[in-house]
Amino acid sequence: MSGNAAQYFVDRHVNEGRGDRPAFREAGGEKRSLTYGALADGAGVVASALTRAGIPREARAVMLVLDQIEFPQIFWGCMRAGVVPVPLNTLLAAPVYKAILEDSRATILFVSQELWPVVEPAARASSHLSHIVVIGDAPEGTGSYADFTADCAPSDTVDASEDDVAFWLYSSGSTGQPKGVRHVHGSLKATADTYGAQVLQIEPGDVVYSAAKLFFAYGLGNAMTFPMSVGAETILFNGRPTPEMTVQILRDEKPTVFCGVPTLYAATVALLEQGDVPDTKLRRCISAGEALPEDIGTAWRGLWGTDILDGVGSTEMLHIFLSNAPDDVAYGTSGRPVPGYDVRLVDEDGNDVPVGGLGELLVRGASAADGYWNKRDKSRATFEGEWTRTGDKYELTESGRYVYCGRTDDMFKVSGIWVSPFEVEQALSAHPAVLEAAVVPMRDEQDLEKPKAFIVLKQDVGGDLTEELQTFVKDKVGKWKYPRWIDFVDDLPKTATGKIQRFKLREG
């Protein structure tokens, strides 16, 4: 069998008689759907259209596409043709799209019509794009998806090595400008064989809904790689996953697997505590992107009777490599290494850190990226042989679980002792009035660093809670860790994938 990932995830189901099984369906709107057979045909047509358009093998195809049924057809169609799909965050600003189009030197752009106004200036100014394909009504100077694929018969899947670069993802930019992360064909199956099979334990009868979008490494695994590895079905939603919409989808579409992020879980818990919980039978719930506060996991379990399996992954490793697992959940921790991955904690000199110590998390496994595009120094600093630096600080407990302490560049010392922003944030989030919290260092009048908190309160909570929250933190995690200053805000700056952008808070 070819090492082309499209052979395993798409063609295999048709060849083995599962072409009639449902693969994707849209929530809301027209409620369009695809079987595995229709997906194979659609991807084959895209591959033929790319060849007809003269897009050569290994060229980049930027995808600014919402979570709609065209997304999997384009993604797998590119791979079928040996073209490299590059799904982009759909919530970026125009200057970032301009930078990515220039950096990737993409030859073709696929864009949902709703997103065209934002990317139009960058697309029209690009010296590399030869084709702009709009899903929907095509403005002047572009072509429609329908016309691009018209009169094309499905093509075969090109042979590829498992080590050929298959697709790129741009990192979420929680610390600055996105970087192009190159992944090979074999990485997709590697995540399905490890996390998908052994932690998520995906089954053919599952129906999956991922609030995290397909352009995000976490969402790509949740909504494509894992269900498609076993012939399960995915619900796609092209809108913003608000708590209200999430509850509606859970109620109406009846998924058995739900994949969220801590911010959404927290807001959804707050909403459900004021109303009714849908009668949907959730078999499995997972979380990543940020560490899950213990009180949110406990509250969710109380509402649904199902644990949230909190884990940590990265764009560089493609999906989760450290996680809680079914029947092995300890809220407030990131669990244990996913089978197939090794992790270690190291100090600033690269020495292994003993149990109970604090160190940077390194990971190795088959899904590691092939490096950053045009970022040689950054690649050499992040990818050290088989090991990938995560930039996350962790503590290893006596029980063999890993506790998240914060990003390496988010940690700071108070009175000579390391303080984890996440530890303080988790303490604040445990207060019944707090919806979200973020903690960063700020210098006092003696020019010493102390914690400062930014807090989003739950609805209908009023009054100045500064002293109450400061005392609450002192009692929970230690007197020197309490926030000396507290700003109450309406929301926190985040990436589209739910990660708090603490660097923006530090910059003031």
C-alpha positions as CSV (number, residue, x, y, z in Angstrom):
1,M,0.0,0.0,0.0
2,S,1.2,3.5,-0.8
3,G,2.4,5.6,2.1
4,N,0.0,8.4,0.9
5,A,-2.3,9.1,3.9
6,A,-5.3,9.5,1.6
7,Q,-5.0,5.8,0.8
8,Y,-5.5,4.8,4.4
9,F,-8.0,7.4,5.5
10,V,-10.2,7.6,2.4
11,D,-9.6,5.0,-0.3
12,R,-9.4,2.1,2.2
13,H,-13.0,2.5,3.3
14,V,-14.3,2.3,-0.2
15,N,-12.1,-0.6,-1.1
16,E,-13.3,-2.5,2.0
17,G,-17.0,-1.9,1.4
18,R,-17.7,1.0,3.7
19,G,-18.4,3.6,1.0
20,D,-22.0,4.0,2.0
21,R,-21.1,4.8,5.6
22,P,-21.7,8.5,6.7
23,A,-18.5,10.4,7.0
24,F,-19.4,14.1,7.5
25,R,-22.6,16.0,8.1
26,E,-23.1,19.7,8.7
27,A,-25.0,21.1,11.6
28,G,-27.4,23.9,10.8
29,G,-27.9,25.6,7.4
30,E,-28.5,23.2,4.6
31,K,-27.3,20.2,6.6
32,R,-25.3,18.8,3.7
33,S,-23.6,15.4,4.2
34,L,-21.0,13.1,2.7
35,T,-20.6,9.3,2.7
36,Y,-17.1,7.9,2.6
37,G,-17.8,7.0,-1.1
38,A,-18.8,10.5,-1.9
39,L,-15.8,11.9,-0.1
40,A,-13.5,9.6,-2.1
41,D,-15.1,10.8,-5.3
42,G,-15.0,14.5,-4.2
43,A,-11.4,14.3,-3.2
44,G,-10.6,12.5,-6.5
45,V,-12.3,15.3,-8.5
46,V,-10.3,17.9,-6.6
47,A,-7.1,16.0,-7.4
48,S,-8.0,16.0,-11.1
49,A,-8.9,19.6,-11.1
50,L,-5.5,20.5,-9.5
51,T,-3.7,18.5,-12.2
52,R,-5.8,20.2,-14.9
53,A,-5.0,23.6,-13.5
54,G,-1.3,22.8,-13.7
55,I,-0.6,22.8,-10.0
56,P,2.5,20.7,-9.6
57,R,3.2,18.1,-7.0
58,E,4.6,19.5,-3.7
59,A,3.2,22.9,-4.5
60,R,1.3,24.5,-1.6
61,A,-2.4,25.0,-1.6
62,V,-3.6,27.4,1.1
63,M,-7.0,26.6,2.5
64,L,-9.0,29.4,4.2
65,V,-12.0,27.2,4.5
66,L,-14.7,27.0,7.2
67,D,-15.7,23.7,8.7
68,Q,-17.9,22.6,5.8
69,I,-18.0,19.5,3.6
70,E,-15.7,21.0,1.1
71,F,-12.9,21.1,3.6
72,P,-12.2,17.3,3.7
73,Q,-12.7,17.0,0.0
74,I,-10.0,19.7,-0.7
75,F,-7.7,18.5,2.1
76,W,-7.6,14.9,0.9
77,G,-7.9,15.9,-2.8
78,C,-4.7,17.8,-2.5
79,M,-3.0,14.8,-0.9
80,R,-4.3,12.5,-3.6
81,A,-2.5,14.7,-6.1
82,G,0.6,15.1,-4.1
83,V,-0.1,18.8,-3.5
84,V,0.5,20.1,0.0
85,P,-2.7,21.5,1.7
86,V,-2.1,24.3,4.2
87,P,-5.2,24.9,6.3
88,L,-5.2,28.4,7.9
89,N,-6.8,29.8,11.0
90,T,-10.0,31.4,9.7
91,L,-9.9,34.2,12.3
92,L,-6.7,36.0,11.5
93,A,-6.2,39.6,10.4
94,A,-5.4,40.6,6.8
95,P,-1.7,41.4,7.4
96,V,-1.1,37.9,8.9
97,Y,-2.7,36.3,5.8
98,K,-0.5,38.4,3.6
99,A,2.6,37.2,5.5
100,I,1.6,33.6,5.3
101,L,0.8,33.7,1.6
102,E,4.3,35.2,1.0
103,D,6.0,32.8,3.4
104,S,4.4,29.7,2.0
105,R,4.6,30.8,-1.7
106,A,1.3,29.1,-2.2
107,T,0.3,28.6,-5.8
108,I,-3.5,28.2,-5.2
109,L,-5.9,29.5,-2.6
110,F,-9.2,27.8,-1.7
111,V,-11.4,30.2,0.3
112,S,-15.0,30.1,1.7
113,Q,-16.9,33.1,0.3
114,E,-17.6,34.4,3.8
115,L,-13.9,34.8,4.4
116,W,-13.0,36.4,1.1
117,P,-13.3,40.0,2.2
118,V,-10.6,39.6,4.8
119,V,-8.1,37.8,2.6
120,E,-8.9,39.6,-0.7
121,P,-6.2,42.4,-0.4
122,A,-3.5,39.8,0.4
123,A,-4.7,37.4,-2.3
124,R,-4.8,40.0,-5.0
125,A,-1.4,41.3,-4.1
126,S,0.3,37.9,-4.0
127,S,2.9,37.3,-6.6
128,H,2.8,33.5,-6.1
129,L,-0.9,32.7,-6.5
130,S,-2.0,31.5,-9.9
131,H,-5.5,30.4,-8.9
132,I,-8.0,31.7,-6.4
133,V,-10.9,29.3,-5.9
134,V,-13.9,30.6,-3.9
135,I,-16.4,28.2,-2.4
136,G,-19.7,30.0,-3.2
137,D,-20.1,33.1,-5.3
138,A,-16.9,34.0,-7.1
139,P,-16.0,37.7,-7.3
140,E,-14.3,39.1,-10.4
141,G,-10.8,37.8,-10.9
142,T,-11.5,34.5,-9.0
143,G,-13.0,31.2,-10.0
144,S,-15.8,29.3,-8.2
145,Y,-15.2,25.9,-6.6
146,A,-18.0,24.5,-8.8
147,D,-16.3,25.7,-12.0
148,F,-12.9,24.6,-10.8
149,T,-14.0,21.0,-10.4
150,A,-16.5,20.9,-13.3
151,D,-16.2,18.1,-15.7
152,C,-13.4,16.4,-13.8
153,A,-13.5,12.6,-13.2
154,P,-12.0,11.3,-10.0
155,S,-8.3,10.6,-10.2
156,D,-6.3,7.9,-8.5
157,T,-4.2,8.6,-5.5
158,V,-0.5,9.2,-6.3
159,D,2.1,7.1,-4.6
160,A,4.0,8.7,-1.7
161,S,6.4,7.8,1.0
162,E,5.3,8.0,4.6
163,D,8.1,10.5,5.0
164,D,7.0,12.8,2.2
165,V,5.7,16.1,3.5
166,A,1.9,15.8,3.3
167,F,0.5,19.1,4.7
168,W,1.5,22.2,6.7
169,L,-0.1,23.8,9.7
170,Y,0.7,27.3,10.9
171,S,1.3,27.4,14.6
172,S,-1.4,29.3,16.6
173,G,0.8,32.3,17.4
174,S,0.1,32.3,21.2
175,T,3.6,33.9,21.5
176,G,3.8,35.9,18.3
177,Q,3.8,35.4,14.5
178,P,2.7,31.9,13.2
179,K,5.3,29.5,11.9
180,G,4.8,27.0,9.1
181,V,4.9,23.4,10.6
182,R,5.6,20.7,8.1
183,H,4.0,17.2,8.7
184,V,4.6,14.0,6.8
185,H,2.1,11.4,5.6
186,G,2.9,8.9,8.3
187,S,2.2,11.4,11.1
188,L,-1.6,11.2,10.7
189,K,-1.8,7.4,11.1
190,A,0.7,7.7,14.0
191,T,-1.7,9.9,16.0
192,A,-4.7,7.6,15.1
193,D,-2.8,4.5,16.3
194,T,-1.7,6.1,19.6
195,Y,-4.1,8.7,21.0
196,G,-7.1,7.9,18.8
197,A,-7.0,4.1,19.4
198,Q,-5.6,3.9,22.9
199,V,-6.9,6.9,24.8
200,L,-9.9,8.3,22.9
201,Q,-10.7,4.7,21.9
202,I,-12.7,5.8,18.9
203,E,-15.2,3.3,17.6
204,P,-16.9,2.9,14.1
205,G,-20.3,3.7,15.6
206,D,-19.2,7.0,17.1
207,V,-20.5,10.4,16.1
208,V,-17.8,13.1,16.8
209,Y,-18.3,16.8,17.3
210,S,-15.2,18.9,17.8
211,A,-15.7,22.6,18.8
212,A,-12.0,23.0,17.9
213,K,-11.9,23.7,14.2
214,L,-10.3,21.6,11.5
215,F,-7.5,24.2,10.8
216,F,-6.2,23.6,14.4
217,A,-4.0,20.5,14.8
218,Y,-6.3,19.4,17.7
219,G,-9.4,19.8,15.7
220,L,-7.9,18.1,12.6
221,G,-7.2,15.0,14.7
222,N,-10.6,15.1,16.5
223,A,-12.8,15.7,13.5
224,M,-10.9,14.0,10.6
225,T,-8.0,11.7,11.6
226,F,-9.6,9.8,14.4
227,P,-13.1,9.2,13.0
228,M,-11.8,8.5,9.6
229,S,-9.4,5.9,11.0
230,V,-12.3,3.7,11.9
231,G,-15.1,4.8,9.5
232,A,-17.0,6.9,12.1
233,E,-19.0,10.1,11.5
234,T,-18.2,13.7,12.1
235,I,-20.5,16.7,12.7
236,L,-19.2,19.9,11.1
237,F,-20.3,23.4,12.2
238,N,-19.0,26.4,10.3
239,G,-19.9,29.0,12.9
240,R,-18.5,30.3,16.2
241,P,-18.8,27.6,19.0
242,T,-20.5,29.7,21.6
243,P,-21.7,27.9,24.8
244,E,-25.3,28.3,23.5
245,M,-24.6,26.9,20.1
246,T,-22.5,24.1,21.6
247,V,-25.4,23.0,23.9
248,Q,-27.8,23.2,20.9
249,I,-25.5,21.0,18.8
250,L,-25.1,18.5,21.6
251,R,-28.9,18.4,22.0
252,D,-29.8,18.2,18.3
253,E,-27.0,16.2,16.7
254,K,-26.5,13.7,19.6
255,P,-22.7,13.2,19.3
256,T,-21.1,10.4,21.3
257,V,-17.7,12.1,21.4
258,F,-17.3,15.8,22.3
259,C,-13.9,17.6,21.9
260,G,-13.6,21.0,23.5
261,V,-11.2,23.4,25.1
262,P,-11.1,24.7,28.7
263,T,-12.5,28.1,27.9
264,L,-15.6,26.6,26.3
265,Y,-16.1,23.9,28.9
266,A,-16.0,26.6,31.6
267,A,-18.6,28.8,29.8
268,T,-20.8,25.8,29.0
269,V,-20.8,24.6,32.6
270,A,-21.9,28.1,33.7
271,L,-24.7,28.0,31.1
272,L,-25.9,24.5,32.0
273,E,-25.9,25.2,35.7
274,Q,-28.7,27.7,34.9
275,G,-30.7,25.4,32.7
276,D,-31.3,21.8,31.6
277,V,-28.6,19.3,30.5
278,P,-29.5,17.7,27.1
279,D,-30.3,14.0,27.2
280,T,-27.4,13.2,24.8
281,K,-25.3,10.3,25.9
282,L,-21.7,11.5,25.7
283,R,-19.4,8.5,25.7
284,R,-16.2,10.4,25.7
285,C,-15.2,14.1,26.3
286,I,-11.7,15.4,25.8
287,S,-9.9,18.7,26.2
288,A,-6.6,20.3,25.2
289,G,-5.2,23.7,24.2
290,E,-4.8,24.9,27.8
291,A,-4.7,22.9,31.0
292,L,-8.2,22.2,32.3
293,P,-9.0,23.7,35.8
294,E,-9.9,20.9,38.3
295,D,-13.2,22.5,39.2
296,I,-14.4,22.6,35.6
297,G,-13.7,18.9,35.1
298,T,-15.5,18.0,38.4
299,A,-18.5,20.2,37.5
300,W,-18.8,18.7,34.0
301,R,-18.7,15.2,35.4
302,G,-21.5,16.2,37.8
303,L,-23.6,17.5,34.9
304,W,-23.1,14.8,32.3
305,G,-21.8,11.8,34.3
306,T,-18.8,11.7,31.9
307,D,-15.2,12.7,32.7
308,I,-13.2,15.1,30.5
309,L,-9.9,13.6,29.5
310,D,-7.5,16.5,29.7
311,G,-4.4,16.3,27.7
312,V,-1.6,18.3,26.1
313,G,-0.5,18.3,22.5
314,S,1.1,20.8,20.1
315,T,1.1,21.7,16.5
316,E,4.6,20.4,16.3
317,M,3.5,16.9,17.6
318,L,0.2,17.1,15.7
319,H,-2.0,15.9,18.6
320,I,-2.1,14.9,22.2
321,F,0.9,13.0,23.6
322,L,0.3,13.4,27.4
323,S,-3.2,12.7,28.7
324,N,-5.6,11.5,31.3
325,A,-7.2,8.3,30.1
326,P,-10.5,6.4,30.7
327,D,-10.7,5.1,34.2
328,D,-7.4,7.0,35.0
329,V,-8.5,10.6,35.5
330,A,-6.8,13.0,38.0
331,Y,-8.2,16.5,37.5
332,G,-5.5,19.2,37.9
333,T,-3.0,17.0,36.0
334,S,-2.2,16.3,32.4
335,G,-2.1,12.6,33.1
336,R,0.6,10.3,31.8
337,P,2.4,9.8,28.4
338,V,0.1,8.5,25.6
339,P,1.3,5.0,24.6
340,G,3.8,5.4,21.8
341,Y,5.3,8.6,23.2
342,D,8.1,9.2,25.6
343,V,8.5,12.4,27.7
344,R,11.1,13.8,30.0
345,L,11.6,16.9,32.1
346,V,14.9,18.8,31.8
347,D,16.4,21.8,33.6
348,E,18.1,24.8,31.9
349,D,21.3,22.8,31.4
350,G,19.5,19.8,29.8
351,N,19.7,17.6,32.8
352,D,16.8,15.3,33.8
353,V,14.8,16.7,36.6
354,P,13.9,14.4,39.6
355,V,10.4,13.6,40.7
356,G,8.9,16.7,42.3
357,G,11.2,19.0,40.4
358,L,10.2,21.6,37.8
359,G,11.5,21.2,34.2
360,E,10.7,21.8,30.6
361,L,8.8,19.0,28.9
362,L,10.4,17.2,26.0
363,V,8.6,14.6,23.9
364,R,9.4,12.1,21.2
365,G,7.1,10.1,19.0
366,A,6.3,9.2,15.4
367,S,4.1,12.2,14.8
368,A,6.8,14.9,15.3
369,A,6.9,17.5,12.6
370,D,9.6,17.6,9.9
371,G,10.6,21.1,11.0
372,Y,9.5,24.7,10.5
373,W,9.4,26.2,7.0
374,N,12.2,28.8,6.5
375,K,13.0,28.9,10.2
376,R,16.2,26.9,10.4
377,D,17.4,28.4,13.8
378,K,14.0,27.9,15.3
379,S,13.8,24.3,14.0
380,R,17.3,23.5,15.4
381,A,16.2,24.9,18.8
382,T,12.9,23.0,18.9
383,F,13.7,19.7,17.3
384,E,16.7,18.1,19.0
385,G,17.1,14.7,17.2
386,E,14.2,12.5,18.3
387,W,13.2,15.0,21.0
388,T,10.9,18.0,20.6
389,R,11.0,20.8,23.1
390,T,7.5,21.9,24.0
391,G,8.3,25.2,25.9
392,D,6.0,24.0,28.7
393,K,7.1,23.7,32.3
394,Y,5.8,20.6,34.2
395,E,6.2,18.9,37.5
396,L,6.3,15.0,37.7
397,T,4.5,13.7,40.8
398,E,5.3,10.6,42.8
399,S,2.3,8.9,41.2
400,G,3.8,9.3,37.7
401,R,1.4,12.1,36.6
402,Y,2.5,15.4,35.1
403,V,1.2,18.7,36.4
404,Y,1.2,21.7,34.1
405,C,3.0,24.8,35.6
406,G,3.0,27.2,32.6
407,R,4.8,28.2,29.5
408,T,8.6,28.5,30.0
409,D,8.4,32.2,29.2
410,D,5.3,32.7,31.5
411,M,7.1,31.5,34.6
412,F,8.5,34.0,37.1
413,K,10.0,34.1,40.6
414,V,8.4,35.7,43.7
415,S,10.7,36.0,46.7
416,G,13.2,33.7,44.9
417,I,10.6,30.9,44.4
418,W,9.2,29.9,41.0
419,V,5.5,30.8,40.5
420,S,3.3,29.0,38.0
421,P,0.7,31.3,36.5
422,F,-1.5,28.4,35.9
423,E,-1.5,27.3,39.6
424,V,-2.7,30.8,40.6
425,E,-5.2,30.9,37.7
426,Q,-6.6,27.5,38.8
427,A,-7.0,28.7,42.4
428,L,-8.8,31.8,41.2
429,S,-11.1,29.8,38.9
430,A,-12.2,27.7,41.8
431,H,-13.9,30.7,43.3
432,P,-17.7,30.5,42.5
433,A,-17.7,34.1,41.1
434,V,-14.9,33.6,38.6
435,L,-15.4,32.4,35.0
436,E,-11.9,32.9,33.8
437,A,-8.5,34.1,35.0
438,A,-5.1,34.9,33.6
439,V,-2.0,35.7,35.7
440,V,1.2,37.5,34.5
441,P,4.1,39.1,36.3
442,M,4.2,42.8,37.1
443,R,6.9,44.9,38.8
444,D,6.1,46.7,42.0
445,E,7.6,49.9,43.4
446,Q,10.7,48.1,44.4
447,D,11.0,46.7,40.8
448,L,10.3,43.2,42.0
449,E,8.0,40.8,40.1
450,K,4.7,39.9,41.7
451,P,1.5,38.3,40.3
452,K,-1.1,40.4,38.6
453,A,-4.5,38.8,37.7
454,F,-7.0,39.6,35.0
455,I,-10.4,38.1,35.8
456,V,-13.6,37.6,34.0
457,L,-16.5,37.3,36.4
458,K,-19.6,35.2,35.9
459,Q,-22.8,37.0,34.8
460,D,-24.8,38.8,37.5
461,V,-21.7,39.0,39.8
462,G,-21.1,42.5,41.1
463,G,-19.1,44.4,43.6
464,D,-15.3,44.7,44.3
465,L,-14.1,41.1,45.0
466,T,-10.4,42.1,45.1
467,E,-9.7,41.4,48.8
468,E,-11.9,38.3,48.9
469,L,-10.1,36.8,45.9
470,Q,-6.6,37.6,47.2
471,T,-7.5,35.9,50.5
472,F,-9.0,32.9,48.6
473,V,-5.7,32.4,46.7
474,K,-3.6,32.7,49.9
475,D,-5.6,30.0,51.5
476,K,-5.5,27.7,48.5
477,V,-1.9,27.9,47.1
478,G,0.3,30.0,49.4
479,K,0.6,33.5,50.8
480,W,3.3,34.7,48.5
481,K,1.5,33.6,45.3
482,Y,-1.6,35.8,45.7
483,P,-2.2,38.5,43.0
484,R,-1.1,41.9,44.3
485,W,-3.2,43.6,41.6
486,I,-6.5,42.4,40.1
487,D,-8.1,43.9,36.9
488,F,-11.7,42.8,36.2
489,V,-12.2,42.5,32.5
490,D,-14.9,41.5,30.0
491,D,-12.8,39.0,28.2
492,L,-9.2,37.7,27.8
493,P,-7.1,37.9,24.7
494,K,-7.0,34.4,23.1
495,T,-5.9,32.7,19.9
496,A,-8.7,31.2,17.8
497,T,-7.8,27.9,19.4
498,G,-8.6,29.1,22.9
499,K,-5.1,29.7,24.3
500,I,-4.7,32.8,26.4
501,Q,-2.3,35.2,24.9
502,R,-0.5,36.2,28.1
503,F,2.2,38.2,26.2
504,K,-0.5,40.7,25.3
505,L,-1.5,41.0,29.0
506,R,2.2,41.5,29.9
507,E,2.6,44.2,27.2
508,G,-0.3,46.0,28.9
